[in-house]
């Protein structure tokens, strides 16, 4: 291995270590994997619930989930508006 390659490798390791120590990057990685976990569980939720419940009951649950989502999106605006 040449000296330039070794130097480049150590620079890359230093940059990766700096990123790993950065609080912002750590929080984003946690948020990403948490979001992916929730999305996966949601993906499993619908087919399992669809098999367990009758069609009418499943429709009611989906309607309620849709209403909650439609209400929570406009109300979420208040979370970002400063006091």
C-alpha positions, 0 to 999 in steps of 0.5 A: 500500500502506498503512503498516499493510500494510507493517508487517505484511509486514515483521513476517511477513518477520521471523518467517519469517526467525527460523523459517528461522534456527531450528535445530529448524525446519531439522532438522525440514525436513530430516527431513521431506524425507528421510522423504518421499524414503525413502517414495517410494523404498520405494513404487518398490521393491516394484513393481520388485522384484515384476517382477524376481523370481519370486513365490516369491522375492518372497514370501521377501524380503517375509517377511524384511523383515517379520521384520526390522521385527517384531524392530526395533520391540521392540528400538527401545525400548532406544534410548529407555530411558535408561541 
